[in-house]
Amino acid sequence: MYRAILPDGDMECDEYEKEEYGVNLYTESGDHIAFVPYANLIAVINEDVDTGDEPSII
């Protein structure tokens, strides 16, 4: 699962596709949720990543 972080909130999606001017967000079944222009997008994060596997910084 992914989370698109926007300035005024966030949106969950199962897949996303990068385009020239932004990203398209999709459900697990491939239904289109939204198009988010890069100007309105802070980040797309993968929520399935376990951050406990990252090396510690000393």
Backbone hydrogen bonds, N-H to C=O, Kabsch-Sander energy under -0.5 kcal/mol:
donor,donor_aa,acceptor,acceptor_aa,energy
2,Y,13,C,-3.3
3,R,45,I,-2.2
4,A,11,M,-3.0
5,I,3,R,-0.6
5,I,43,A,-3.5
6,L,4,A,-0.6
6,L,9,G,-3.0
9,G,6,L,-1.4
11,M,4,A,-2.0
13,C,2,Y,-2.3
14,D,26,Y,-2.3
15,E,26,Y,-1.7
17,E,24,N,-2.1
19,E,22,G,-3.0
23,V,36,V,-2.5
24,N,17,E,-2.5
25,L,34,A,-3.0
26,Y,15,E,-2.7
27,T,31,D,-2.5
30,G,27,T,-1.5
33,I,25,L,-3.3
34,A,25,L,-1.0
36,V,23,V,-3.0
38,Y,21,Y,-1.9
40,N,37,P,-1.9
41,L,38,Y,-1.4
42,I,5,I,-3.0
43,A,5,I,-1.2
45,I,3,R,-2.6
47,E,1,M,-2.3
47,E,45,I,-0.7
48,D,1,M,-0.6
49,V,46,N,-1.0
51,T,49,V,-0.8
53,D,50,D,-1.5
54,E,51,T,-1.3
58,I,56,S,-0.5
